[in-house]
Structure formats: structure tokens, C-alpha cells
């Protein structure tokens, strides 16, 4: 077992490495981006907090993304990204 963050780890599942949430839910193969298998919520950047981009530089070009476990709804990670850009990959084997 390799811990990725407080709630996510890489485990051996059926002979393959997989991402597993602390609740036991298997998100998908560890060779993929776990965010692909998570529940996703994309919101305006202001949801990230009042001190994130207070001068609204870039207008609505950026979004705040939240990724949650489909099994227990624990927040696994967040990103700030350009609207329409592919998911950022923060874990790679």
C-alpha cells in the first residue's frame, strides 16, 4: 500500500495497482488519473475562497474543480484550471 494523500492510497487489487479511498471504494487503475473516476464538480473560481483571485484577473477563464469519492463523497482533491482544459494529473506511477 502506498499513501497518496490523507484519503487516497494505491493498493493491489486483482493483480493490478488501483486507487482506493479510505472507505474502501476502488476508484480505478493506478495507471490512470484517479480524477477520471471521481465525482466532479466544476464551479466559479470564487468558490475556492475570497482571497483566490480577488481582482478577477482573467474573468471567467478559470474554474474551481472538486473531486469526491463516489462511495463516501469524501473530498479527494481540488484544482484551479482553465475552463475546458483536461483534468490535471497530480499522481503518476
C-alpha positions as CSV (number, residue, x, y, z in Angstrom):
1,X,0.0,0.0,0.0
2,X,1.2,3.5,-0.9
3,X,-0.5,6.5,0.6
4,X,-1.3,9.3,-2.0
5,X,-2.9,11.7,0.5
6,X,-5.0,11.6,3.6
7,X,-7.9,9.8,2.0
8,X,-6.4,8.0,-1.1
9,X,-4.0,5.1,-1.4
10,X,-2.6,2.8,-4.1
11,X,-3.3,-0.9,-3.4
12,X,-3.0,-4.2,-5.1
13,X,-6.4,-5.3,-6.5
14,X,-6.8,-8.4,-8.6
15,X,-3.2,-8.3,-9.5
16,X,-3.2,-4.7,-10.6
17,X,-2.4,-1.5,-8.7
18,X,-5.5,0.6,-8.1
19,X,-6.6,3.8,-6.3
20,X,-8.7,3.1,-3.2
21,X,-10.4,5.6,-0.9
22,X,-10.3,5.3,2.8
23,X,-13.9,4.0,2.7
24,X,-12.7,1.0,0.6
25,X,-14.1,2.2,-2.7
26,X,-11.8,1.4,-5.7
27,X,-11.7,4.4,-8.0
28,X,-9.8,2.8,-10.8
29,X,-6.4,1.7,-12.1
30,X,-3.4,3.5,-10.6
31,X,-2.0,3.9,-14.1
32,X,-4.9,6.3,-14.9
33,X,-5.8,9.6,-13.4
34,X,-8.0,9.0,-10.3
35,X,-9.9,12.2,-11.1
36,X,-11.4,10.4,-14.1
37,X,-13.2,8.0,-11.8
38,X,-14.2,10.6,-9.1
39,X,-17.3,12.6,-8.8
40,X,-16.6,16.0,-10.3
41,X,-17.9,19.5,-9.5
42,X,-16.8,22.5,-11.5
43,X,-17.6,25.9,-10.0
44,X,-16.7,29.5,-10.5
45,X,-13.3,30.4,-9.1
46,X,-14.8,32.4,-6.2
47,X,-15.9,29.1,-4.6
48,X,-12.2,28.4,-3.8
49,X,-12.2,31.3,-1.3
50,X,-12.4,35.0,-1.0
51,X,-8.7,35.5,-1.4
52,X,-8.4,33.5,-4.6
53,X,-8.2,35.9,-7.5
54,X,-9.8,38.9,-5.6
55,X,-9.3,41.2,-8.6
56,X,-10.9,38.7,-11.0
57,X,-7.9,38.6,-13.3
58,X,-8.9,36.5,-16.4
59,X,-12.6,36.9,-15.8
60,X,-14.4,33.6,-16.1
61,X,-11.5,31.8,-17.8
62,X,-10.7,29.8,-14.7
63,X,-12.7,27.3,-12.7
64,X,-12.5,25.6,-9.4
65,X,-12.8,21.8,-9.6
66,X,-13.6,19.4,-6.7
67,X,-13.1,15.6,-6.9
68,X,-15.0,13.3,-4.5
69,X,-15.2,9.6,-3.8
70,X,-18.3,8.1,-5.4
71,X,-18.5,5.7,-2.4
72,X,-18.5,8.1,0.5
73,X,-18.3,11.6,-1.0
74,X,-15.1,12.5,0.7
75,X,-13.2,15.3,-1.0
76,X,-10.1,13.8,-2.6
77,X,-8.7,16.8,-4.3
78,X,-9.2,20.2,-5.9
79,X,-7.8,22.1,-8.9
80,X,-7.9,25.5,-10.3
81,X,-7.8,25.2,-14.1
82,X,-8.6,27.0,-17.3
83,X,-12.2,26.4,-18.3
84,X,-12.4,23.5,-20.8
85,X,-8.9,22.2,-20.2
86,X,-8.4,18.4,-19.5
87,X,-8.1,17.2,-15.9
88,X,-4.8,17.9,-14.3
89,X,-2.9,14.8,-13.2
90,X,-1.2,15.2,-9.8
91,X,-0.4,11.5,-9.2
92,X,1.6,9.3,-11.6
93,X,3.2,5.9,-11.1
